[in-house]
Structures are given as C-alpha cells and as structure tokens.
C-alpha cells in the first residue's frame, strides 16, 4: 500500500491506560524513517499539545509538538483560514498555549472556541456566551460528545452545552473534533497531503474509521483499545484493513506483498 502519511489515534492504538502497546513505538519509528509523515490525533480538549508530547515521549515515542493534532489546533487552523482574530476561549485555560497567535478576548469576539468547562458551565457563563453570539460571534466547538466518564461515573460532556447554545441562539456550531470530517480534512492539510496519500489508524469504528471514511481516506483498524468483535458487523462502516496491533503497520505499509491485514 503506497501511503505517504498516517494519522494515528492515541488511546487504544499507541497505549492502553498508561502502558504502551508492545512494539508500536518501534513500528512508528520504522515508518517515519521510511519517509512516511505522521500526525498523532486526539480528541482531548483539556490539555495543550505539549503536555501530550511529554506523555508520549515518556512512553518511548519520538515526536515533537508539530506532530500532534488536536481539536484545539484544528480550531486555530480554521480560524486563521477565515481570518477571525479576536477569539473568546471558553475552554480550560491551559489550552491558551495553543492559541498564542490570536487575540484572546472577553468582549466582542469574532469567534468563540467552546471546550469542556465542566462545572464552569453555569447559567452566567452560558448566558455570556449567548450574548456574544447575539453580537455576531461564530462558535467553534472542540467536540460534541454527549457524555463521558468523570469520577468513575457517566456524566455530562460538552455536547449538551453546545446543543443548548445552538438552540438558544438559533445558530449552527461548527464542530472540529472527531468524527467531524472537518477534523480529518484539517489534519490532512496540516500534513500537506490529500485523501489518497494518507491513511487513518484507529480503534474506534465510528469516531476514527467512520470519520475518516467520510472524507474518503483509507482506514486501518486495530484490534486493541475500543475494538470489539461487534465492530466487524457494523451496519455501515467497514475498515479497509484490519490488523492485530499498530505494531503490524510496517508489514502492511512497507512490505510490497504485505496485504495480510486487508479486511475481508
């Protein structure tokens, strides 16, 4: 398979919990040494990408900040494309590091970047955001997940607050996190490649594989992380290739005869 670039999911593909999956770091190093361009994709909205780099390098992966692509980085890229320079960051303050090239403001913004404020989503904060939208600000959400796990239980995530703002302000919020096709398109642009030259590697049949397929990318699913046998019976999403772990990527991508991971 002739691919010049790879988009790699993190949790479940590179590591599980705090433990790297055996052989994956070495496999990615081999791919990078062959000239394949790499971007590490994550949907996190609570940590800047340097913190992600520090965690991955601590597990033995070789990368720098430019190799990590997050919804925050995607949002910044989208805002630059649209020449929107006055931004209100409604997200954890740590993410401000990823928006160093724009003016972060609290009044009359051109755009709002909406992330996970957790308990910060009270009436006053939501009403202030509503007033900004009424004043003409567009809204970019870092994701729209309905719920997540907090403190050991299922709890509200960012999505319900995105929906509340859309409903109240009668506006459409642009979502830049997985599985949004926009996220994958912006990641490809960051790589400098088109959909025919890069593949997505993930464990989540919908967020990773389904999202990438919406833009026409080749997809590779691993049997680690979120993968279950039920994924193979998904009614509408089928990966192009299915491999045991990301350690098998060199055999699929670098061996001219390496088609053993081809899915059905």
N, C-alpha and C positions, 0 to 999 in steps of 0.2 A: 504494500500500500504506500503510495507516494504522497506523504504528508510533510509539509514544511513547518507546521506549527501544531501545538497541542494546548488545549485549555484543560486544566486539571482541577477537579473539585478537591477539597481538603479532607474534612472529616469523613471517614469511611473509605477513602481512596488512598490517602497517604498514611493515615494513622487512625487508630481507634482509641478513644479516650486520650490518654497521654502516651500511648505506646505506638511507635512507628510500625507499619506493616513490614514484615521481613522482606528485604531485597528491593523495596520500592525506591529508596534513596539512590541506591546504586544504579537501578534501571533508568531513573530520570537523568542521572549524571551521564550515562552512556548515550541517551537520546540527545542531550544538549551538546555533548562532544561531537556527535554526528552532524550537527548543524541545525537540528530541529529547535525552533523557537518555542519557549514555554511561557505560559501565564498560569498563575495559581489563582483560582476563582473561589470566592467565599461570599456568603450572603450576610456575614456579620455586619451589624450596624452599631456596635458598641465599642469597637477597638480600631484605632488607626492602623494603617498597613505596616508601619514599622514594628508595632507590637506583634503582628502576625509573623513578620520576618524573624523576629527574635525567637518566637516559639518554634518555628520550623527549623531554623539553624541549630537550635538546641537539640533537635531530634536527629540532626545529621544531614539535613537537606542544604544544598548550596544555592543560595539565591540572594537577591538584593530587593529593595523596596519596589523598583521598577517592574519586577516580575509578578507582583501581587496586584490583583484586580478585584476591587470590592464595589458594592453599590455606591459608596461614597465617591470613589474615583470615577465611576460611571456617571454619577450625577454631575461632578465637576466638569467632565468632558462635555456632557450635554449642554450645560450652562454656558461654557465657552463657545460652543458651536452657535448658540443662539444669542451670544453677545449680551448675556444677562450678568451684570457685575455686582449688583447690590443684593446680597443674599442674607436671609434670616435663617440661621441654623437651629431648627427645632429638633435637636438630637443631643446625645451625650456630648459634653464639652470636649472630651478627648478627641472627637472627630474633627475639631477645628484645625488640627495639624494637616489634614488632607484638603483643606480649603484655603491654603496660605496665599493663593494667587487671586483671591476675590476679596471684596469688602464685606465683612460680616457686620450686619446692622440689626438694630431692633426696631427701627422706624422706616416706613415707606420702602420696603424691599421690592426689587424686581421679581424675586422668586423666593419661595420657602423650600428648604430641604427638610423633609419630615422623616425623622428616625424614631427609634424606640426610647421614649421618655419615661416609660414605666409609670411610677407614681406621680411623675410630673404632669401627666395628662389630667389635670383638674379643670373645672369649669372656666376659671380665669385664663388658663393657658389656651384652651381650645377657643374661647371667645376672642382672645387677642389674635390668634391665627385667622379666625373667621373675618375679623375686621381688616386684616392685611389683604386677604383675598378680595374683600369688597373694594379695597383700594387699588386693585389691579394686579396683585401678585399672582404669579402662576405657582403651582405646587408640584414638587417632585418628591415622591415617596421612595425610600430606600428599599422597601418591600411592602407586601400587603398580606402577610401571614395572619390568619385568624387567631391562632393561639400558639403557645409554646409551653415549655416546661420551666416553671420557676419554683424554687424552693421545694422541689420534689413533687409538685403537682401541676396539672394542666391549668394554664391561666391565660388571660387576655394578652394578645400580642399587639403589634402596631396596626394590623388590618382594620379592626373595628373603629379605631380613631380616624384612620384615613377615610373610611366609609362615612363616618359622622360628618367630617368636614366637607366631603363631596355633596352629601345630602343637604346640609345646612346652607352652603354657599352656591348650590346648583352649579358645580364646576366638575371638571374631569381632572383627576390627579394622575400624573404620569408616573408609572412605576418602573424603576430601573433595576430591581433585584431579580434573581432567578425566580420563576421561569420566564420572565418577560423576554420576548425576542429582542427588545431594545438592548438588554444587558449583553446578550451574546454578540449582537452587531457591534456594540461599542468595544467589547473585548477584542473582537477581530480587528477593528480599526486600530486599536492600541498595538496589536501585533503587526499591523501593516499587511494583513493577508485577507484573501477573500474566502468565501464559504467552501470553495473547492480545494483549498490548500491547507486547511486545519481541521482537526478532529476534537470532539469533546469527550473527556473521560470522566465518568461519574458513577455513583452507586444508586442515585435516586431516579427511578424510572420516569417520574413526572418532571421534577424540577431540573434535573440535569439532562436526561435523554430527551424528554418531550420538549423542553425549552429549546435545546439546540436544534432539534429537528424542525422546529417552526421556521428557522432561518435557512434550512437546507444543509446543515452541517452533517458530516459523517460522525457517527456516535459509537462509543465503546463503553459498554457497561461492565463493571467489575462485580464479582460475587462476594464482595465484602461490604461492611457498613450496613446500609439500609436494605441491601438486596435480599429478597426472599424468592422462593420458587414461584410465588404468585405473580411476580413480575413477568415471568415468561408467558403468562396467559393474559397479559394486559389487553383490553379490547381494542386499543387504537395505537399504542406506542410499542415499537419493536426496535431495539438497538441494532445497528449494522453489524456489530461484533460483540461477542460475549467472552470474557476471559476470567480466569480464576482470581487473579490479583493484578495490580498495576505493575508488579514485578515482571509480568509476562509481556509488557509493551514492546521491549526491544525485539522479541521474537516475532511479534505481529508487524511492527513497523519497519524494522531494519533488515529482516531476512526476506529476500525476494520470494521465497517459497513459503513464508510464514503466514499461512492462512488458517491455521488451526483454531484461531479464535473467532472465525467467521460465524455469525449467528444464523443458524438454520439455513 
